[in-house]
Amino acid sequence: MDNSGMYIGLDIGTTSIKVIVAEEVKGQMNVLGVGNSPSEGVDRGIIVDIDKAAESIKNAVTQAEEKASIQIHDVVVGIPANLIKIEPCSGMVAISDQSREIRDADVQQVTTSAMVKNLPPERQVIDAIPDQFIVDGFDGIKDPRGMVGVRLEMRGHIITGPRTIIHNVERAVERAGLNIESTIVDPLALGKYILNDGEQDFGTILIDLGGGQSTASVVHDRQLKFTTVDKEGGEFITKDISVVLNTSMESAEKLKRDYGYADSVDASDESKFPIDVVGQSQPSQISEKILSEIIQARLEQIFDRLKQGLNGVSALGLPGGIVLTGGVAALPGISALAADMFNTSVRLFIPDQMGLRHPSYSLALALVSYRANMSEIEVLVRSVLKSDFSLKLNNQESNQDNNENYDYQDHDFGDEPNYQQENRHNKPKRTNNIRKKLGKFWRNMIDD
């Protein structure tokens, strides 16, 4: 089967690797095949063993190939938001063609000019996003090709990240026998896929609760403006259950999925279920309430730290509130807990694709959707990253006239509104004892 016009999204997660084969037809995304393999060689969202990660990628790709009846070569890969930096950029070039008509090469040259930065050797440009082009002073142009002018300018922003993280992703994918067609920062793809027009325009916080880490990002004026990463996720909830209840990780994961509640107010003291305790021949009984208090304690820690980062830029005042997604977001009651913790409106995003109606598939679908909906000019601008132009970027000095000294990561989105509503539960915290019991364990995990 010919796979031209198709896009393959590759989500390299801490707990699982997901591959989605899809095609975009008249604005409708059709999923043709899915692969899902347990993840090896990935810790807290970062590849730490290239060979093991490559093997996991191969397994997921093989599943997707069998279901879609195609052979996969090119993939769209997500890059985690760890330590990314978002910076505005601008550049200007003279049109060299005698006809003064702007061509592809002119767009590539002005992109290169805009991307000139004195990047530290440990950082690399991940993406270049054009906001507008300016031809002879006329601004607001989305695609200048075919226009006539003597001077072309580009205004936009670039996203840079740690070279080590990007290198490890690229090498793992290559060792899996694949070619990277595009790399896309995870929250950039999620924002375009999950948020509606109003949420993207007026400002919304997107929280992706993954297995190895949790990421909060701010989308405002249809741009990714801020990200903060907490290196804890669903795996840490499972470890807490295992430690407190003295059961295996496999059993703890099953308890979390089958009986877990994010908010203990929704759980019952009377509803009990058996668990296999290490060192005991007979299963013990545990209540939903105890299990949910363990889960809630870890979630409150994650939300507390994300809230600190968001408060630093006053993002909780944005009218779009919070949108939750990611595998952990499947826990019942998590939207209500988040609304209580952040004191703002919260909605849960679950994909509506048949067979993929679980928030853990959001990122893989978002990668495919983002690439399928990229305009020709966006593809052309990004081509600079893979061309010989990119070799010049780290060797040229920063042009202070063309690059503003402003970092979107320092953006302040306004004051947080003063919500005068009563606490939803109007109850004391029930997790203090759980916190004390887990205190030493948490500190050891952070030290590790």
Buried (B, 14 or more C-beta within 10 A) or exposed (E): EEBEEBBBBBBBBBBBBBBBBBBBEEEEBEBBBBBBBEBBBBBBBBBEBBEBBBBBBBBBBBBBBEBBEBEBEEBBBBBBBBBBBBBBBBBBBEBEEEEBBBBEEBBBBBBBBBBBBEBEEEBBBBBBBBBBBBBEEEEEBEBBBEBEBEBBBBBBBBBBBBBBBBEBBBBBBEBBEBEBBBBBBBBBBBBBBBBEEEBBBEBBBBBBBBBBBBBBBBBBEEBBBBBBBBBBBBBBBBBBBBBBBBBBEEBBBBBBEEBBBBBBBBBEEEEBBEBBBEEEEEEBEBBBBBBBBBBBBBBBBBBEBBBEBBEEBBBBBBEBBBBBBBBBBBBBBBBBBBBBBBBBBBBBBBBEBEEBEEBBBBBBBBBBBBBBBBEEBBEBBBBBBEEEBBEEBBEBEEBEEBBEEEEBBEBEBEEBEEEEEEEEBEEEEBBEEBBEBBEEBBEEBEEE
